[in-house]
Amino acid sequence: TAPRAAGALTVTPLIVVWIGQPLPRLARREGLEAIGLLLVTLLSAVVIFSGLSPLALSDYPVAFLTIPVMMWASYRFGQHGTTFAILILGSAAVLGAAQGIGPFYSVKDPNHALLLLLAFFGTVTVAMLVLAAVAKQRQLATEELRESEAELRRMANYTPQVVWTADGNGAITFPNDRWYAYTGFTPQENSLGWPRRVLHPDDYERCMAAWGSSLRDGTEYEVEVRRRRHDGEYRWWLTRA
């Protein structure tokens, strides 16, 4: 019974996940990382659970060294990576315990060894699958936020006015395309202290004082100032934030 339960524990999650969920496509960098994870998982299986390593023959709880490997699989490759890592490590643990090798055979009884193995991998499997699900939800939330920001920027670029955003320190984080068309700046040029080059010298101090007061007190920012166009002409602007 214990061997069958151990086999079900390592194989069943893999079947359920890999059949029930589409396999995600990996970018080149992710593919190389997946290969690295596979090699580390195989190496861990040999070192921890086979008779080829003196570490597997010791009485130390070296099975816990598999947890970082499975956390890597869970966080970076979701439930597909988790179940595949569990299949490799769990299979190696079962084979080792059945042959009297590995950390789970320290009880000197094959049935007890497999029961101990079941308890360990059962707990770790549930924890890692939950971690993978949480990591997936976080990834989806990040992608949705990124798509929402991209949509906001597309909308801002279609408006006839200049639209911009700033962070809590007052640094401009996004100006729309209308701003670049007006000033003639590139994004690199815009990051090099544009107020001095755009604001009329007679309006600079007043504009910056109002901006600093808004940042400091949280009051509404509203000024009328002259700003230099790409052809050198100054035009009046009403700016609100």
Sequence and secondary structure as in RCSB ss.txt:
>XXXX:A:sequence
TAPRAAGALTVTPLIVVWIGQPLPRLARREGLEAIGLLLVTLLSAVVIFSGLSPLALSDYPVAFLTIPVMMWASY
RFGQHGTTFAILILGSAAVLGAAQGIGPFYSVKDPNHALLLLLAFFGTVTVAMLVLAAVAKQRQLATEELRESEA
ELRRMANYTPQVVWTADGNGAITFPNDRWYAYTGFTPQENSLGWPRRVLHPDDYERCMAAWGSSLRDGTEYEVEV
RRRRHDGEYRWWLTRA
>XXXX:A:secstr
 HHHHHHHHHHHHHHHHHHHS      HHHHHHHHHHHHHHHHHHHHHHSTTSGGGGSSS GGGGHHHHHHHHHH
HHHHHHHHHHHHHHHHHHHHHHHTT SGGGTTS HHHHHHHHHHHHHHHHHHHHHHHHHHHHHHHHHHHHHHHHH
HHHHHHHHSSS  EEE TTS EEEE HHHHHHH   HHHHTTTHHHHHB TTTHHHHHHHHHHHHHH    EEEE
EEE TTS EEEEEEE 
